């Protein structure tokens, strides 16, 4: 591996380490924010939004809601609903043979006018009736005329924002383990199909019907942080439609304004749908049709809770569950590294913004599909945060590094170009003056001084010419090659023309070995060179100039010089061949290092070898373009 390539690799590793360390810090801060609950409200918002955006679902015809509304109360002219009215309703419903009836109205004390005996008789005669009690935190006792298997609690577990997202199915109490109304109704309905309620297999602390295990809510399920997960709770997968369940009123039942098949073998839930009763629960998930926005009647919540259980068991409708914490954080960290990757590999801010936007859409889309088809609640907000913060925020860091590196590279190019110009011009003149001092001891002092004065004047002229060239605007330098004596070559011209100009200029220079040169052979083929950059063209020209300078300085007894630029078996080759007697040096000089560097930039090769009986071959070649 070339030293410069290894240098680039080390620079890239450093940049990746810098970006990755910053990105990992951002990921860590987001995870800490999640662990402390700072993102909980946002995760609830994303969860609620996904549930609202699901496609509409058909009405669950297995459940009928009998809602006692304001018209019913005005018709009865009494509230609470008297025992006699409820008893009459229960008896009439029973004639249509429902599978199970749920009474979502407290009946722990008699409600006049008279009718309590009829209510007691109805309770004692109906084995498929399930009534409610309240167990948390303020207790409301159940009716004493039903067995414990016919009682289910109606308590709900709302979150700190007042919204309902989970269902309490069972809980321990001082009077024993209690089941909810929705679980009792589901159990009664499924028992008729030969499906019984049992303990879970994967999780012994939860419940299952046949092969359907209810995913138990835990303190940190989904977007929750240290929530109250007492008893057995499950996340609510509300049905999404304007009309979720078929609903009739008390007057509809009295007047026969319904179809008998709506009741036969169905689950019938009786509750209040009168706004004055205020049996309302807040939720951001389901749209309200007859109530204030975000408010749902308690009897409909019971229907949702019951429907989600029997739909999961009988229809395979997904229950909402969450990944284990390990997989959730792998998911978050993975999206964080996607952001780091985009920040590093996208060179332009707009492209980076587009890439991060597309990735964000994919993240949101995949999270939505996981919830829709598999009921899987994955952490969307932390993943979006680490993706965007790393993907967009780290771009500035990488862009700064790229700009900084570009400035360093530009500075290095200027240094290299300046040194090449000085090395092939003023330094050659200075070397000539030093040799004149060394070899001119036998010359008269006046003659030696005169020659040195000429050399120094030329040196001064060349240095000033370089200074004036470097003083120009960068855009005027990039496409020009300064070769001394005020001569500048346009590097946008074909390479063979530029090489010919370099050849002519260099041979005109006052080098001692050129004085004996008699035969010049030159060939500059017009080869396609559009694949070469300006920098590469400049390197080839400097190679020719330096090689010819070496011939002029060291090829003693030179009489023949060949300079050939040709296409040789798919390789572009620039060959300088002389028949002089060169002095061998085992020390690699600046010129040799310069040649190797040029070959490396061209991804080609450089060779210099002695010829028999005398002479030197200096050759630079690179692979021709495949276009």
C-alpha positions in Angstrom: 0.0 0.0 0.0 1.4 3.4 -1.0 2.3 5.7 1.9 -0.2 8.4 0.7 -2.9 5.8 0.4 -2.2 4.6 3.9 -2.3 8.2 5.0 -5.8 8.6 3.5 -7.0 5.4 5.2 -5.8 6.7 8.5 -7.4 10.1 7.9 -10.7 8.3 7.0 -10.5 6.1 10.1 -10.0 9.3 12.2 -13.0 11.0 10.6 -15.2 8.0 11.1 -14.0 7.7 14.8 -14.8 11.4 15.3 -18.2 11.2 13.7 -19.0 7.8 15.3 -18.0 9.0 18.8 -20.2 12.1 18.5 -23.1 10.0 17.0 -22.8 7.4 19.8 -23.0 10.3 22.3 -26.2 11.5 20.7 -27.6 8.0 20.7 -26.7 7.7 24.4 -28.4 11.0 25.3 -31.6 10.0 23.4 -31.6 6.6 25.3 -31.1 8.4 28.6 -34.0 10.8 27.7 -36.1 7.8 27.0 -35.2 6.0 30.2 -36.1 9.0 32.2 -39.5 9.3 30.6 -38.8 12.5 28.8 -40.0 11.0 25.5 -43.0 9.1 26.9 -45.6 11.7 25.9 -44.2 11.9 22.3 -44.2 8.1 22.0 -47.8 8.0 23.2 -48.7 10.6 20.6 -47.0 8.5 17.8 -48.8 5.4 19.0 -52.2 7.1 19.1 -51.6 8.5 15.6 -50.7 5.2 14.1 -53.8 3.6 15.6 -56.0 6.4 14.2 -54.5 6.0 10.7 -55.3 2.3 10.4 -57.8 1.3 7.7 -61.5 1.1 8.7 -62.7 -2.3 10.1 -66.1 -3.8 9.8 -68.6 -3.7 12.7 -68.1 -6.6 15.1 -71.6 -8.1 14.8 -70.9 -10.5 17.8 -71.5 -7.5 20.1 -74.6 -5.4 20.6 -74.6 -2.3 22.7 -77.9 -1.3 24.4 -77.2 2.3 25.2 -79.7 4.1 27.6 -79.6 7.6 26.2 -81.2 11.0 27.0 -84.4 10.1 25.2 -84.8 7.0 27.3 -84.3 8.9 30.5 -86.9 11.5 29.4 -89.3 8.7 28.5 -88.9 7.0 31.9 -88.8 10.4 33.7 -86.4 9.1 36.3 -82.7 8.6 36.9 -81.0 6.4 37.9 -82.9 3.8 35.8 -85.4 2.1 38.2 -84.9 -1.6 39.0 -88.2 -2.4 37.3 -87.2 -0.9 34.0 -83.9 -2.8 34.0 -85.6 -6.1 35.0 -88.1 -5.7 32.1 -85.2 -5.0 29.7 -83.2 -8.0 30.8 -86.3 -10.3 30.6 -87.1 -9.1 27.1 -83.5 -9.5 25.9 -83.3 -13.0 27.3 -86.2 -14.1 25.1 -84.0 -13.6 22.1 -81.4 -16.0 23.5 -78.2 -13.9 23.7 -75.0 -15.8 24.5 -74.2 -13.5 27.4 -75.4 -10.2 28.8 -73.1 -7.7 30.5 -74.7 -5.0 32.7 -72.4 -2.0 32.8 -74.6 -0.3 35.4 -74.0 -0.5 39.2 -76.8 -2.2 41.1 -75.5 -2.5 44.7 -78.6 -0.8 46.2 -82.3 -0.9 45.1 -83.5 2.0 42.9 -87.2 3.0 43.4 -89.9 3.3 42.3 -90.9 -0.3 43.1 -89.4 -3.0 41.0 -86.7 -4.4 43.1 -88.4 -7.9 43.5 -88.5 -8.2 39.7 -84.8 -7.2 39.5 -83.9 -9.8 42.1 -85.9 -12.5 40.3 -84.2 -11.6 37.0 -80.8 -11.8 38.5 -81.5 -15.2 40.1 -83.0 -16.7 36.9 -80.3 -15.6 34.4 -77.1 -17.7 34.4 -75.7 -15.8 31.4 -75.9 -12.4 33.1 -72.7 -10.6 34.3 -72.9 -7.4 36.4 -70.2 -5.0 37.5 -68.4 -3.8 40.6 -65.6 -1.4 41.3 -62.5 -2.5 43.1 -59.9 0.3 42.5 -59.4 2.7 44.3 -62.9 3.6 45.6 -64.9 0.4 45.9 -68.5 -0.1 44.7 -69.9 -3.5 45.8 -71.6 -5.8 43.3 -75.2 -6.9 43.5 -75.6 -9.6 46.2 -77.9 -11.7 44.0 -75.3 -13.0 41.5 -72.5 -15.5 42.1 -68.9 -14.4 42.0 -68.4 -15.9 38.5 -71.2 -13.5 37.3 -69.3 -10.4 38.6 -66.7 -8.4 36.7 -65.1 -5.1 37.7 -65.4 -2.0 35.4 -62.2 -0.2 36.6 -60.0 1.4 33.9 -56.3 2.3 34.0 -55.8 5.8 32.5 -52.4 7.2 31.8 -50.9 10.4 33.3 -52.3 12.4 30.4 -55.8 11.2 31.3 -56.0 9.0 28.2 -57.0 5.3 28.1 -54.6 3.0 26.3 -54.6 -0.2 28.3 -57.2 -2.6 29.7 -57.1 -4.1 33.2 -58.2 -7.7 32.9 -57.5 -9.1 36.4 -56.2 -7.8 39.7 -55.7 -9.1 43.3 -57.9 -7.5 45.9 -58.4 -8.2 49.7 -61.4 -10.3 48.7 -59.5 -12.5 46.2 -58.5 -12.3 42.6 -61.0 -10.4 40.5 -61.7 -10.5 36.7 -62.9 -7.6 34.6 -66.3 -7.4 32.9 -64.7 -7.7 29.5 -62.7 -10.8 30.4 -65.9 -12.4 31.9 -67.9 -11.6 28.8 -65.1 -13.0 26.5 -64.7 -16.1 28.6 -68.5 -16.8 28.6 -68.7 -16.3 24.8 -65.6 -18.5 24.0 -66.6 -21.2 26.4 -69.6 -22.0 24.2 -67.1 -22.6 21.4 -65.1 -25.0 23.6 -62.3 -22.5 24.3 -61.4 -22.0 28.0 -59.4 -19.5 29.9 -56.0 -20.8 31.0 -52.6 -19.6 32.2 -50.1 -18.5 29.6 -47.3 -20.8 28.3 -44.6 -18.3 27.4 -45.6 -16.1 30.3 -47.1 -18.0 33.2 -48.4 -14.7 34.7 -50.7 -13.9 31.8 -53.7 -15.6 30.3 -54.5 -17.4 27.1 -57.5 -18.8 25.2 -56.4 -21.9 23.2 -53.2 -20.8 21.4 -53.8 -17.1 21.8 -51.8 -15.7 24.7 -52.6 -12.2 25.9 -49.4 -10.2 25.8 -49.1 -8.8 29.4 -48.4 -5.1 29.8 -45.2 -4.4 31.7 -43.9 -1.2 33.4 -41.8 -0.4 30.4 -43.8 -1.8 27.5 -43.6 0.2 24.3 -43.2 3.9 25.1 -44.1 3.5 28.8 -41.6 4.2 31.5 -42.1 2.8 35.0 -45.9 2.6 34.6 -48.2 0.9 37.1 -48.4 -2.7 35.6 -50.3 -4.3 38.6 -52.5 -7.2 37.9 -52.9 -8.4 34.4 -53.1 -5.6 31.8 -53.0 -5.6 28.0 -52.6 -2.7 25.6 -55.9 -1.7 23.9 -56.2 -2.3 20.2 -59.3 -0.3 19.5 -61.4 -0.9 16.4 -61.0 1.8 13.9 -64.2 3.0 12.2 -66.9 5.5 12.6 -69.4 2.8 13.7 -67.5 0.2 15.7 -70.5 -1.7 17.1 -74.2 -1.9 16.5 -76.0 0.2 19.1 -79.7 0.3 20.0 -81.5 2.3 22.7 -83.8 1.2 25.5 -86.8 2.4 23.6 -85.7 0.4 20.5 -85.8 -2.7 22.6 -89.2 -1.8 24.0 -90.7 -1.0 20.6 -89.0 -3.9 18.8 -87.0 -1.6 16.6 -84.2 -4.1 16.0 -83.6 -7.5 14.3 -83.7 -10.6 16.5 -80.5 -11.9 14.9 -78.7 -8.9 16.4 -79.1 -10.5 19.8 -79.3 -14.2 19.2 -76.0 -15.9 20.2 -74.4 -12.4 20.6 -72.8 -10.5 23.5 -75.2 -7.8 24.7 -73.7 -5.0 26.8 -76.1 -2.6 28.6 -74.8 0.8 29.6 -75.4 4.5 29.7 -75.0 6.6 26.6 -76.6 9.7 28.0 -74.2 12.7 28.1 -75.8 13.9 31.4 -74.6 10.8 33.1 -70.9 11.5 32.2 -69.9 7.9 32.0 -67.1 9.0 29.6 -63.5 8.0 29.2 -60.8 10.0 27.3 -58.9 8.5 24.5 -56.9 9.9 21.6 -57.1 6.7 19.5 -60.8 6.4 18.4 -62.8 9.2 16.8 -66.0 10.1 18.6 -69.3 10.1 16.8 -71.9 11.2 19.4 -69.7 12.6 22.2 -67.2 15.4 22.6 -63.9 14.9 20.7 -61.7 12.3 22.4 -64.5 11.1 24.8 -66.0 7.6 24.6 -68.9 6.1 26.6 -67.8 3.5 29.2 -70.1 0.9 27.7 -68.3 1.2 24.3 -64.9 0.8 26.0 -66.2 -2.5 27.5 -67.2 -3.5 23.9 -63.8 -2.6 22.6 -62.0 -4.6 25.3 -64.3 -7.6 24.8 -64.0 -7.4 21.0 -60.2 -7.3 21.0 -60.0 -10.6 22.9 -62.5 -12.6 21.0 -61.3 -11.1 17.6 -57.7 -12.2 18.5 -58.8 -15.7 19.4 -61.3 -16.3 16.6 -60.1 -14.1 13.8 -56.3 -13.8 14.4 -56.6 -10.0 14.8 -53.3 -8.9 16.4 -53.1 -7.9 20.0 -50.7 -5.1 20.7 -47.3 -6.1 22.1 -43.8 -4.7 22.4 -40.3 -6.0 21.7 -38.0 -6.9 24.5 -35.9 -4.0 25.8 -32.8 -5.5 24.1 -34.4 -5.5 20.6 -35.8 -2.0 21.2 -32.4 -0.5 21.8 -30.8 -2.5 19.0 -33.5 -0.8 16.8 -32.7 2.7 18.1 -29.0 2.2 17.9 -29.3 0.8 14.4 -31.1 3.9 13.1 -28.6 6.1 14.9 -25.8 4.4 12.9 -27.8 4.8 9.7 -27.8 8.6 10.4 -24.0 8.5 10.9 -23.6 6.7 7.7 -25.7 9.2 5.7 -23.9 12.1 7.3 -20.5 10.8 6.2 -21.3 9.5 2.8 -23.5 12.3 1.4 -21.3 15.1 0.2 -24.0 17.8 -0.2 -26.5 19.1 2.4 -29.5 18.8 0.1 -28.7 15.2 -0.8 -28.1 14.5 2.8 -31.5 16.0 3.7 -33.2 14.0 1.0 -31.5 10.7 2.2 -32.4 11.4 5.8 -36.0 12.2 4.7 -36.4 9.0 2.7 -34.9 7.0 5.6 -37.3 8.7 8.0 -40.3 7.8 5.8 -39.1 4.2 5.7 -38.7 4.2 9.5 -42.2 5.6 10.1 -43.7 3.3 7.4 -42.1 0.2 8.8 -43.1 1.1 12.3 -46.7 1.6 11.1 -46.8 -1.7 9.2 -45.4 -3.6 12.2 -48.2 -2.2 14.3 -50.9 -2.7 11.6 -50.1 -6.3 10.7 -48.4 -7.7 13.8 -49.5 -5.4 16.6 -45.9 -4.6 17.3 -45.3 -1.2 19.0 -41.7 -0.2 18.3 -40.0 3.0 19.5 -40.6 5.5 16.7 -39.7 8.8 18.4 -36.2 7.8 19.7 -35.3 6.2 16.4 -36.4 9.3 14.5 -34.4 11.5 16.9 -31.1 9.6 16.5 -31.6 9.3 12.8 -32.2 13.0 12.2 -29.8 14.3 14.8 -27.0 12.1 13.5 -28.0 12.3 9.8 -28.4 16.1 9.7 -26.5 17.3 12.7 -23.3 15.3 12.0 -23.3 16.5 8.4 -22.0 19.9 9.6 -19.2 18.1 11.4 -18.2 16.0 8.4 -18.6 19.0 6.1 -16.3 21.0 8.3 -13.8 18.2 8.2 -14.1 17.9 4.4 -13.5 21.6 4.1 -10.6 21.5 6.4 -9.0 18.6 4.6 -9.7 20.3 1.3 -7.8 23.4 2.5 -4.9 21.3 3.7 -4.8 19.4 0.3 -5.0 22.7 -1.6 -2.2 24.1 0.5 -0.2 20.9 -0.1 -0.8 21.1 -3.9 0.4 24.7 -3.9 3.5 23.8 -2.0 4.2 20.9 -4.3 3.7 22.9 -7.4 5.8 25.8 -6.1 8.6 23.4 -5.2 8.5 21.7 -8.6 8.7 25.1 -10.3 11.6 26.2 -8.1 13.3 22.8 -8.3 13.2 22.7 -12.1 14.1 26.3 -12.6 15.9 28.5 -9.9 17.4 25.5 -8.1 18.9 24.2 -11.4 20.4 27.7 -12.0 21.7 27.8 -8.5 23.3 24.3 -8.9 24.9 25.4 -12.1 26.4 28.5 -10.3 27.7 26.3 -7.5 29.3 23.9 -10.0 30.9 26.9 -11.7 32.4 28.0 -8.4 33.6 24.4 -7.8 35.0 23.7 -11.3 36.2 27.2 -12.1 39.2 27.5 -9.9 41.5 27.7 -12.9 39.5 30.5 -14.5 40.6 34.1 -14.1 38.7 35.8 -11.2 37.2 38.4 -13.5 35.8 35.8 -15.9 34.5 33.6 -13.0 32.8 36.7 -11.4 31.2 37.6 -14.7 29.8 34.2 -15.2 28.5 34.1 -11.6 26.9 37.4 -12.0 25.0 36.2 -15.1 23.8 33.1 -13.1 22.7 35.2 -10.2 20.8 37.6 -12.4 19.1 34.7 -14.1 18.3 33.3 -10.7 16.8 36.6 -9.6 14.7 36.8 -12.8 13.4 33.3 -12.3 12.4 33.8 -8.7 10.6 37.0 -9.5 8.8 35.3 -12.3 7.6 32.6 -10.0 6.5 35.2 -7.4 4.5 37.1 -10.0 2.9 33.9 -11.2 1.9 32.9 -7.7 0.4 36.4 -7.0 -2.3 35.8 -9.5 -5.8 34.7 -8.7 -6.0 30.9 -8.1 -8.4 30.4 -11.0 -5.7 31.8 -13.3 -3.1 29.4 -11.9 -5.0 26.1 -11.9 -4.9 25.6 -15.7 -1.4 27.1 -16.3 2.0 25.6 -16.1 4.9 28.0 -15.4 8.2 26.7 -16.8 10.4 29.7 -16.4 11.4 32.9 -18.2 7.9 34.1 -18.1 6.7 31.2 -20.1 3.3 29.7 -19.2 1.6 26.7 -20.9 -2.1 26.1 -21.1 -2.8 22.7 -19.5 -6.2 22.5 -21.3 -4.4 22.0 -24.6 -3.7 18.4 -25.8 -1.0 16.8 -23.9 1.3 16.0 -26.9 1.3 19.8 -27.7 2.2 20.7 -24.2 5.0 18.1 -24.0 6.4 19.4 -27.2 6.6 22.9 -25.8 8.2 21.6 -22.6 10.7 19.7 -24.7 11.7 22.7 -26.8 12.0 25.1 -23.8 14.1 22.7 -21.7 16.6 21.9 -24.5 17.2 25.6 -24.9 18.4 25.9 -21.3 22.1 26.3 -20.7 23.1 22.9 -19.4 26.6 21.7 -20.2 25.7 18.2 -21.6 23.4 19.7 -24.2 26.4 21.4 -25.8 27.6 18.1 -27.2 24.2 16.9 -28.4 24.1 16.2 -32.2 21.1 13.9 -32.8 17.6 14.6 -31.5 14.8 12.1 -32.0 11.4 13.2 -30.9 7.9 11.7 -31.3 4.8 13.1 -29.6 1.8 11.1 -30.8 -1.6 12.8 -30.7 -3.1 10.4 -28.1 -6.6 10.8 -26.5 -6.0 12.3 -23.0 -9.4 13.5 -21.8 -9.2 11.0 -19.0 -6.3 12.9 -17.4 -6.9 15.7 -14.9 -5.2 19.0 -15.0 -3.0 17.9 -12.1 -2.0 14.7 -13.9 -1.1 16.6 -17.0 1.0 18.9 -15.0 2.8 15.9 -13.4 3.6 14.4 -16.8 5.0 17.7 -18.0 7.1 18.1 -14.8 8.4 14.6 -15.3 9.6 15.4 -18.8 11.2 18.7 -17.7 13.0 17.1 -14.8 14.2 14.1 -16.9 15.6 16.4 -19.5 17.3 18.6 -16.9 19.0 15.5 -15.5 20.2 14.6 -19.0 21.5 18.1 -19.5 23.4 18.1 -16.1 24.7 14.5 -15.9 24.8 12.8 -19.3 28.5 13.4 -20.0 29.5 12.9 -23.7 25.9 13.1 -24.8 25.5 13.0 -28.6 22.0 11.3 -29.0 18.7 12.0 -27.3 15.4 10.3 -27.9 12.1 11.6 -26.5 9.0 9.5 -27.4 5.4 9.8 -26.3 3.3 7.0 -27.6 0.5 4.4 -27.0 2.3 1.2 -26.4 0.0 -1.9 -26.1 -2.7 0.0 -24.2 -0.3 2.0 -22.1 0.6 5.7 -22.5 4.4 5.9 -22.4 6.7 8.8 -22.1 10.3 7.6 -22.7 13.6 9.6 -22.5 16.6 7.8 -23.7 20.2 9.2 -23.9 23.7 7.8 -24.7 25.6 9.9 -22.2 27.8 8.6 -19.4 25.7 9.3 -16.3 27.1 9.3 -12.8 25.6 6.5 -10.7 24.0 7.5 -7.4 22.6 5.1 -4.9 20.9 7.8 -3.0 17.3 8.6 -4.0 17.1 12.3 -4.8 14.2 14.7 -4.9 13.8 14.1 -8.6 13.3 10.4 -8.2 10.8 10.9 -5.4 9.0 13.3 -7.6 8.9 10.8 -10.5 7.5 8.1 -8.2 4.8 10.4 -6.8 3.7 11.3 -10.4 3.5 7.6 -11.3 1.4 7.0 -8.2 -1.0 9.8 -9.1 -1.4 8.3 -12.6 -1.7 4.8 -11.1 1.1 3.9 -13.5 4.8 3.0 -13.2 8.1 4.7 -13.3 11.4 3.0 -14.3 15.0 4.3 -14.8 17.7 1.9 -15.9 21.2 2.1 -17.4 21.8 1.1 -21.0 24.7 -0.8 -22.5 27.4 0.3 -23.2 26.3 3.7 -21.9 23.3 5.8 -21.5 20.1 5.9 -19.4 16.5 5.1 -20.0 13.9 7.0 -18.0 10.3 6.0 -18.6 6.8 6.9 -17.2 3.8 4.9 -18.3 0.1 4.7 -17.3 -2.9 2.7 -18.5 -4.8 4.2 -21.3 -8.5 5.1 -20.8 -11.0 2.3 -21.4 -13.6 4.6 -22.8 
